[in-house]
Amino acid sequence: SRLELHSRALAKHIKMMEIARQLRISLDDCTSPEFVMLVQAVADDLPTLLHWGMFVPNIKCLCDDEQTKKWLPLCSDCRVVGCYAQTEMGHGSNVRGLETTAVYDKASESFSISTPTLTSTKFWPGSLGKSANTAMVIAQLIDSTGANRGVHNFIVPIRDLNTHSPLPGVTVGDIGSKLGYNKMDNGYLKLDRVVIPRENMAMRFSRINANGIYEKINLDDSTAKISYITMMQVRAQIVAMASTALAQACTISIRYSAVRTQGFDATGKKERQILDYVQQQHRLFGYLASSYAFFFSGRRIMENLKSIERGVLEGTRSVSKNQIGDLHASLSTLKAFCSTVAAEGIENCRRACGGHGYLVASGFPELLTTYQQNPTVEGDNYMLPQQTGKVLLKLLGAIIDGDGVDTVEAEWAGCDAFYLIDGIRRLSENSAAEVIESPEAAIDVALLLKILKKRSSRILVEVGTSINEGLGEGAELSEVWNDSLVQIARVSNAHAGVLLMQSFDDFLKSEELTGKELDAMKQLACLFGLMVVEKDAGDFQDILDKAGVDHVRKAVLLVLKKIRPNAVGLVDAFDFSDFRLKSVLGRYDGEVYEHLMKSCEADMMNRQQ
């Protein structure tokens, strides 16, 4: 039952904490290598992960020093187990539309927290259903004058710390079974005038002071955006999760494809490994390349994010509004692109395993259904491209409005979107199409990165021109924007392609690898870029010469052959244990059929004749 699954997962959480204490691993930073390794070793879905992944980072980022001194020790020992209660039954990404209220009473120096309507019920927060005893509630702050000060964060106890019973005014429960990820207790929360002290408002950047007056603190361009940091961290983690989940799917399908035989070779006597069929390689190796690309990008952007967060909180780094916006744009497009590809890739890897891939014992059903939440959580993948589009169109506007190249370059220095400045300038100079002399010439990381940057610049200019034309004809901005959403999604996807290829290229130049390992990584990088061009060939008709796209298609086939001898080694390099993969098809020892039969014999249906 779900209750048993949840209880067992909580027991694993407790055991994991014991191991962490024994090994002196800090649980305060869920992005640390030690914490990540420990969670991966558990190889299960822990219902308390959002305590560390969302609740604790909120305390660190949004609470002042006095508050963090109070709450972080409680969080570290899990005396307080928290969740992040933003999403409502009737509101998700539109945070400004949240209906939950926090009304301040000056006389008692307290807030009254309420979900006044059915649609304001907090709905979907992970860990809320059964596990958490405290919630970081996002609500509209109504001060003592009746003025709405917008959404703010409030620490709201929801269950008794000793009995775990709901506190007065709190109605809380689990939302029920889902498509997958059912060890996580996503919950609902109704609050009826729940009173919390003034000090439970997250008060690093704004507060109600002791005199009952609302005030903002240290509000400049960078700290005004710091409240986005927590959401950004989660999206960065989703990019990393996309790499891991897709890598697991590739490991299962590529190992199985090396074991499974079908058809005969030229002698007619020996059966061929299905991994030797170019069609199977084309089906799988692109996802393998993507999983590596996602890993490098996820690692780079998390390091950048942590550096910005640390610098802003310590006051040692000045971060411009453009830089924060650029990071938001990068995370939005990468989250959308990577989780979409991973979700599709896991299913396609399952199909590549034939009928056996449909078995629970293959490991795919759990991997697939557990992962399918990611294209939706923390911003739907059809909504997030708009966030990217707004930032990139702002950059385009600065260039077109004549701010001056030097000024724009200074303002966007260090940003991921910086490449667009030169790209847009070159478009205005009518630069010629790239000439690719042969398929072999297309196997070039630098060339592919250049082509992807051209594509991104051109699509952005096309969309910007279309929007300006619509506005010039007298249409309302909202109407023009709505009409442009499909093309804005193309802008976002093109930008994601550049960021992923750039991160791959940066890794190749980092001197972390040499020799044959470096050659293997270059082949994967080239395959990633080539398959982007192959998939979106229509985008490159004016960027490549007439024969260019055809050479790219042939180059894909050449690279597949180069990757084939290393394919199993490249998935082994992920170092997934059999315990973690949970797949009879993806076993490291290759004993697929023996363990497939054992899984059948162990099934409940066969325990009684």
C-alpha positions in Angstrom: 0.0 0.0 0.0 1.0 3.7 -0.3 1.0 4.0 3.4 3.5 1.1 3.7 5.7 2.5 0.9 5.7 5.9 2.6 6.5 4.4 6.0 9.4 2.3 4.6 10.8 5.4 2.8 10.7 7.3 6.1 12.6 4.5 7.8 15.2 4.8 5.1 15.4 8.6 5.7 16.1 7.9 9.4 18.8 5.3 8.5 20.3 7.7 6.1 20.6 10.4 8.8 22.3 7.8 11.1 24.8 7.0 8.4 25.4 10.7 7.7 26.2 11.3 11.4 28.5 8.3 11.5 30.4 9.5 8.4 30.2 13.2 9.5 28.4 14.2 6.3 26.5 17.5 6.7 22.9 17.5 5.6 22.7 21.3 5.5 23.6 21.5 1.8 21.6 19.2 -0.5 23.9 20.1 -3.4 27.1 19.0 -1.8 28.8 16.0 -3.4 28.7 14.0 -0.2 24.9 14.6 0.3 24.2 13.8 -3.3 26.2 10.6 -3.1 24.4 9.5 0.1 21.0 10.0 -1.5 22.0 8.2 -4.6 23.3 5.3 -2.5 19.8 5.0 -0.9 18.4 4.5 -4.5 14.9 5.3 -3.4 12.4 8.2 -3.4 12.6 9.8 0.1 9.5 11.8 1.1 11.7 14.2 3.1 14.0 15.4 0.2 12.1 18.7 -0.2 12.9 19.5 3.4 16.5 19.9 2.3 15.8 20.8 -1.3 13.3 23.6 -0.7 12.6 24.4 2.9 16.1 24.7 4.2 17.4 26.8 1.3 14.4 29.2 1.9 15.5 29.6 5.5 19.0 30.3 4.4 18.2 32.8 1.7 15.1 34.6 2.9 15.4 34.6 6.7 17.6 37.1 8.7 20.5 36.1 10.9 18.4 35.8 14.0 15.9 33.6 12.3 18.5 31.3 10.8 20.1 30.8 14.2 16.7 29.6 15.5 15.5 27.5 12.6 18.6 25.9 11.0 19.5 23.8 14.1 16.0 22.5 14.3 16.1 21.6 10.6 19.5 19.9 10.8 18.2 17.5 13.5 14.9 17.1 11.7 13.0 18.2 14.8 11.5 20.5 12.2 10.7 18.8 8.9 9.6 21.4 6.4 7.9 21.7 3.0 7.5 24.5 0.5 3.8 25.5 0.2 3.4 27.7 -2.8 1.2 26.0 -5.3 -2.5 26.2 -4.8 -5.4 24.2 -6.2 -6.2 27.1 -8.5 -2.8 28.7 -9.0 0.6 27.4 -10.0 3.1 29.5 -12.0 1.2 32.7 -11.6 2.6 33.5 -8.1 1.1 37.0 -8.0 -2.4 35.4 -8.3 -2.0 33.4 -5.1 -5.1 33.7 -2.8 -3.6 32.6 0.5 -3.4 35.6 2.9 -1.3 36.6 5.9 -3.1 39.5 7.7 -1.0 41.3 10.2 -2.5 42.4 13.6 -0.5 45.2 15.2 -1.9 44.7 18.7 -0.8 41.1 19.0 2.2 41.4 16.7 1.1 38.3 14.8 -0.1 37.2 11.4 -3.4 35.3 10.7 -2.8 32.9 7.9 -5.8 31.7 5.8 -6.7 29.9 2.7 -10.1 31.7 2.2 -11.3 29.8 -0.9 -11.4 26.3 -2.2 -9.0 27.3 -5.0 -6.6 28.8 -2.4 -6.0 25.4 -0.8 -2.3 24.6 -0.9 -2.1 21.6 -3.3 0.8 19.5 -4.5 3.6 20.5 -2.1 5.9 17.5 -1.6 6.4 16.2 2.0 3.2 18.0 3.1 0.8 15.1 3.1 2.3 13.1 6.0 5.9 14.0 6.6 6.2 17.7 7.3 5.4 19.4 10.6 6.2 22.9 9.3 5.5 24.7 6.0 7.1 27.7 4.3 3.8 29.2 3.2 3.7 31.7 0.3 0.9 34.2 0.9 -0.3 37.8 0.2 0.9 40.0 3.0 -1.9 42.4 4.2 -0.4 44.9 6.6 -2.2 46.6 9.6 -3.4 49.4 7.3 -5.1 46.9 5.0 -2.5 47.4 2.2 -1.6 44.4 0.1 2.2 44.2 0.1 2.4 41.2 -2.3 3.6 37.7 -1.8 5.9 36.9 1.0 7.2 33.8 2.8 6.0 32.7 6.3 7.1 29.9 8.5 3.9 28.1 9.6 3.8 25.2 12.1 1.2 22.8 10.9 1.6 19.7 13.1 2.5 19.3 16.8 6.2 18.6 17.1 5.6 15.8 19.7 2.3 14.1 18.6 2.5 15.1 14.8 -1.3 15.9 15.0 -2.5 18.8 13.0 -2.6 22.1 14.9 -5.8 24.1 15.5 -7.0 25.7 12.3 -5.0 23.3 10.1 -6.5 20.7 7.8 -3.9 18.7 6.0 -3.6 15.5 4.1 -2.3 13.6 1.1 -3.7 14.3 -2.4 -3.8 10.6 -3.3 -2.1 8.3 -5.7 -0.3 9.7 -8.7 1.0 8.4 -12.0 4.3 7.7 -10.2 6.6 9.0 -7.4 4.1 7.6 -4.9 6.5 7.4 -2.0 6.5 11.2 -1.9 3.5 12.5 0.0 2.3 15.4 -2.0 -0.3 17.1 0.1 -3.1 19.6 0.5 -3.3 22.3 3.2 -6.2 24.4 4.4 -5.5 27.2 6.9 -8.3 28.9 8.9 -6.9 31.9 10.7 -3.8 30.2 11.9 -1.8 32.6 14.1 1.9 32.9 13.9 4.2 35.5 15.6 5.6 38.4 13.6 9.0 36.8 13.7 7.8 33.9 11.5 7.8 36.1 8.5 11.0 35.6 6.4 12.6 38.9 7.1 16.0 39.2 5.3 14.7 41.5 2.6 11.4 42.9 4.0 9.6 42.9 7.3 7.0 44.2 9.6 8.9 46.0 12.2 8.2 46.2 15.9 6.0 49.3 15.3 3.9 47.4 12.8 5.3 49.2 9.8 6.1 47.4 6.6 9.6 48.1 5.3 12.1 46.8 2.7 15.7 46.1 3.6 18.8 46.5 1.5 16.8 46.6 -1.7 19.0 46.9 -4.8 18.9 45.3 -8.2 20.7 42.1 -7.0 19.0 41.5 -3.6 15.6 42.3 -5.1 16.1 39.1 -7.2 17.5 36.9 -4.4 14.1 35.5 -3.6 14.3 33.7 -6.9 17.4 31.9 -5.8 15.6 29.0 -4.2 13.5 28.4 -7.3 16.6 28.6 -9.4 18.4 26.0 -7.3 15.5 23.6 -7.8 15.5 24.1 -11.6 19.3 23.5 -11.6 18.7 20.3 -9.7 16.1 19.3 -12.3 18.7 19.7 -15.1 21.0 17.4 -13.1 18.2 14.9 -12.5 17.5 14.9 -16.3 21.0 13.8 -16.9 20.8 11.1 -14.3 17.5 9.7 -15.3 18.4 9.7 -19.0 21.7 8.1 -18.2 20.0 5.3 -16.4 17.7 4.7 -19.3 20.6 4.7 -21.7 22.6 2.3 -19.4 19.7 -0.2 -19.4 19.0 0.0 -23.1 22.6 0.0 -24.4 23.7 -2.8 -22.1 20.7 -4.9 -23.2 21.3 -4.1 -26.8 24.8 -5.5 -26.5 23.3 -8.8 -25.1 20.3 -9.1 -27.3 20.9 -10.7 -30.7 18.6 -10.6 -33.8 19.2 -11.5 -37.4 22.4 -13.0 -38.9 25.7 -11.6 -40.1 27.0 -12.1 -43.6 27.9 -15.7 -43.0 24.4 -16.5 -42.0 25.6 -18.4 -39.0 26.2 -15.8 -36.3 23.4 -13.7 -34.8 24.1 -9.9 -34.6 24.0 -7.8 -31.5 21.2 -5.3 -32.0 23.6 -2.6 -30.9 25.4 -3.2 -34.2 22.4 -2.0 -36.2 22.8 1.6 -37.2 19.1 2.2 -36.6 19.5 1.1 -33.0 22.5 3.3 -32.6 20.7 6.3 -34.0 17.8 5.6 -31.6 20.0 5.5 -28.5 23.3 7.3 -28.9 21.8 10.7 -29.3 20.3 10.3 -25.8 23.6 9.1 -24.5 25.2 12.3 -25.8 22.4 14.4 -24.3 22.8 12.8 -20.9 26.5 13.9 -20.9 25.6 17.4 -22.2 22.9 17.8 -19.5 25.5 16.7 -16.8 28.1 19.3 -17.9 25.5 22.1 -18.1 23.8 21.2 -14.8 27.2 21.2 -13.0 28.3 24.5 -14.5 25.1 26.4 -13.8 24.8 25.0 -10.2 28.4 26.2 -9.5 27.5 29.6 -10.9 24.3 29.8 -8.9 26.0 28.9 -5.7 28.7 31.5 -6.3 26.1 34.2 -6.9 24.1 33.2 -3.8 27.2 33.2 -1.6 28.5 36.5 -2.9 25.2 38.3 -2.5 24.5 37.0 1.0 28.0 37.8 2.2 28.0 41.2 0.5 31.2 40.4 -1.4 29.7 40.3 -4.9 27.7 42.8 -6.9 25.3 41.2 -9.3 23.5 43.2 -11.9 19.8 42.8 -12.7 20.8 41.7 -16.2 23.0 38.9 -14.8 20.3 37.6 -12.5 17.8 37.8 -15.4 20.2 36.0 -17.6 20.6 33.2 -15.1 16.9 32.9 -14.7 16.6 32.7 -18.6 19.2 30.0 -18.7 17.6 27.9 -16.0 14.2 28.3 -17.5 15.2 27.1 -20.9 17.5 24.3 -19.6 14.9 23.0 -17.3 12.3 22.9 -20.1 14.6 21.5 -22.7 16.4 18.9 -20.6 13.4 17.5 -18.8 11.4 17.2 -22.0 14.2 15.4 -23.8 14.8 13.1 -20.8 11.1 12.2 -20.5 10.8 11.4 -24.2 14.2 9.6 -24.1 13.3 7.3 -21.2 10.3 6.1 -23.1 12.2 5.7 -26.4 14.9 3.7 -24.6 12.2 1.5 -23.2 10.8 0.9 -26.7 14.3 0.1 -27.9 14.3 -2.9 -25.6 11.3 -4.5 -27.3 8.8 -6.5 -25.4 11.0 -7.0 -22.4 11.2 -3.3 -21.9 7.5 -3.4 -21.0 8.2 -5.6 -17.9 8.3 -4.0 -14.4 11.5 -6.0 -14.0 13.1 -4.0 -16.8 13.3 -1.0 -14.5 11.7 1.3 -17.0 8.1 1.5 -15.6 9.3 2.9 -12.2 12.0 5.1 -13.9 9.5 6.5 -16.4 6.5 7.1 -14.2 8.7 8.6 -11.4 10.4 11.0 -13.8 7.3 12.2 -15.7 6.6 14.8 -13.1 9.6 16.8 -14.1 8.3 18.5 -17.2 5.5 20.0 -15.1 7.0 20.8 -11.6 8.7 24.1 -11.0 7.3 25.6 -14.1 5.5 23.8 -17.0 7.8 23.3 -20.0 5.4 25.2 -22.3 5.4 28.2 -19.9 9.1 28.5 -19.1 10.2 29.4 -22.6 8.3 32.7 -22.2 10.6 33.6 -19.3 13.6 33.0 -21.5 12.1 34.8 -24.4 11.5 38.0 -22.3 15.1 38.2 -21.2 16.5 37.6 -24.7 14.1 40.0 -26.3 15.2 42.6 -23.7 18.8 42.1 -24.9 17.7 42.4 -28.5 15.8 45.6 -27.7 19.0 47.1 -26.1 20.9 46.4 -29.3 18.2 47.6 -31.7 17.5 50.8 -29.7 21.0 52.0 -30.2 22.4 51.7 -26.7 25.8 51.1 -28.3 27.7 47.9 -28.6 30.2 48.8 -26.0 27.4 49.7 -23.5 25.4 46.5 -24.2 28.6 44.4 -23.9 29.5 45.9 -20.6 25.9 45.4 -19.2 25.8 41.8 -20.3 29.4 40.8 -19.6 29.6 37.3 -18.1 26.1 36.4 -19.2 25.2 33.2 -21.0 23.3 35.3 -23.6 26.4 37.4 -24.4 27.1 35.5 -27.6 23.9 36.9 -29.1 25.4 40.5 -29.2 27.9 39.5 -31.8 25.5 37.1 -33.5 22.9 39.8 -34.0 25.5 42.2 -35.3 26.7 39.7 -37.8 23.2 39.1 -39.1 22.9 42.8 -39.9 26.0 42.5 -42.0 24.4 39.7 -44.1 27.1 37.2 -43.3 27.3 34.3 -45.8 26.1 30.8 -45.2 28.6 28.3 -43.6 30.2 26.1 -46.2 30.6 22.4 -45.1 32.8 20.7 -47.7 32.1 17.1 -46.6 30.5 15.0 -43.9 33.9 14.7 -42.2 34.2 18.5 -42.1 30.9 18.6 -40.1 32.4 16.6 -37.3 33.8 19.7 -35.6 32.7 21.0 -32.2 33.7 24.6 -32.9 31.9 24.6 -36.2 28.7 23.1 -34.7 28.7 25.6 -31.8 29.1 28.5 -34.4 26.1 27.1 -36.4 23.9 26.8 -33.3 24.7 30.3 -32.2 23.8 31.6 -35.7 20.5 29.8 -35.5 19.7 31.2 -32.1 20.5 34.8 -33.1 18.4 34.6 -36.3 15.3 33.1 -34.7 15.5 35.8 -31.9 15.6 38.6 -34.5 12.8 37.0 -36.5 10.6 36.9 -33.4 11.5 40.4 -32.3 10.7 41.8 -35.8 7.4 39.9 -35.8 6.4 41.4 -32.4 7.3 44.9 -33.4 5.3 44.6 -36.7 2.3 43.4 -34.7 2.6 46.3 -32.3 3.1 48.7 -35.2 -0.2 47.6 -36.7 -2.0 48.6 -33.5 -2.5 45.2 -31.9 -2.4 44.9 -28.1 0.8 43.6 -26.6 -1.0 40.7 -24.9 -2.5 39.6 -28.3 0.9 39.9 -30.1 2.6 38.0 -27.3 0.0 35.2 -27.4 0.4 35.0 -31.2 4.2 34.7 -30.8 4.3 32.0 -28.1 5.1 29.1 -30.5 8.0 31.1 -32.0 9.2 32.1 -28.6 9.5 28.5 -27.7 11.7 28.1 -30.8 13.9 30.9 -29.4 14.2 29.1 -26.1 15.0 25.8 -27.6 17.7 27.3 -29.8 19.2 29.1 -26.8 19.2 25.8 -24.8 21.1 24.1 -27.7 23.8 26.7 -27.5 24.2 26.5 -23.7 24.4 22.7 -23.8 26.9 22.7 -26.6 28.9 25.5 -25.0 29.1 23.6 -21.7 30.3 20.5 -23.5 32.9 22.5 -25.3 34.1 24.2 -22.1 34.5 20.7 -20.6 36.6 19.5 -23.5 38.9 22.5 -23.1 39.2 22.0 -19.3 42.0 19.4 -19.5 40.1 17.1 -17.2 40.5 14.3 -19.8 43.2 13.3 -22.3 43.9 10.7 -25.0 41.1 8.2 -25.8 38.8 9.5 -23.1 38.9 13.0 -24.6 38.4 11.6 -28.1 35.3 9.7 -26.9 33.9 12.9 -25.3 34.5 14.9 -28.5 32.6 12.3 -30.5 29.6 12.6 -28.1 29.8 16.4 -28.3 29.8 16.3 -32.1 26.9 13.8 -32.1 24.9 16.1 -29.8 25.4 19.1 -32.1 24.9 17.2 -35.3 21.6 15.6 -34.1 20.3 19.0 -33.1 20.9 20.2 -36.6 19.5 17.0 -38.1 16.3 17.2 -36.0 15.7 20.9 -36.7 17.0 21.0 -40.3 14.5 23.6 -41.4 16.1 26.1 -39.0 19.4 25.8 -40.8 18.5 26.2 -44.4 19.9 29.7 -44.7 22.7 29.2 -42.2 24.3 26.3 -44.1 25.1 26.0 -47.8 22.9 23.9 -50.0 24.8 20.7 -49.3 25.4 21.4 -45.7 22.4 19.7 -44.1 23.0 16.6 -46.2 26.6 16.5 -45.1 25.4 16.8 -41.5 23.1 13.8 -41.9 25.9 11.7 -43.3 28.2 12.9 -40.5 25.7 11.6 -37.9 26.2 8.1 -39.4 29.9 8.4 -39.3 30.0 9.5 -35.6 27.6 6.7 -34.7 30.1 4.2 -36.0 32.9 5.8 -34.0 30.9 5.7 -30.8 29.8 2.1 -31.2 33.0 0.4 -29.8 32.8 2.7 -26.7 29.1 2.7 -26.1 29.0 0.1 -23.3 32.0 1.7 -21.7 30.4 5.2 -21.9 27.3 3.9 -19.9 29.5 1.9 -17.5 31.3 5.2 -16.7 28.1 6.5 -15.1 28.8 3.9 -12.4 25.2 2.9 -11.7 25.0 -0.2 -9.4 22.6 -2.9 -10.2 20.9 -2.1 -6.9 20.3 1.4 -8.2 19.2 0.5 -11.7 16.7 -2.1 -10.5 16.7 -3.7 -14.0 17.2 -7.2 -15.1 18.0 -5.9 -18.6 20.7 -3.5 -17.6 22.7 -5.7 -15.3 26.5 -5.0 -15.3 27.4 -8.7 -15.6 25.2 -9.1 -18.7 23.3 -12.1 -17.2 20.0 -10.8 -18.5 18.1 -13.9 -19.3 19.0 -15.8 -16.1 17.8 -12.9 -13.9 14.7 -12.3 -16.1 13.7 -15.9 -15.4 14.4 -15.5 -11.7 12.1 -12.4 -11.6 9.3 -14.4 -13.2 9.7 -17.3 -10.7 9.6 -14.8 -7.8 6.4 -13.1 -8.9 3.4 -13.5 -6.5 1.4 -15.1 -9.3 3.8 -18.0 -9.3 4.0 -18.7 -5.6 0.9 -20.8 -5.7 -0.1 -23.3 -8.5 
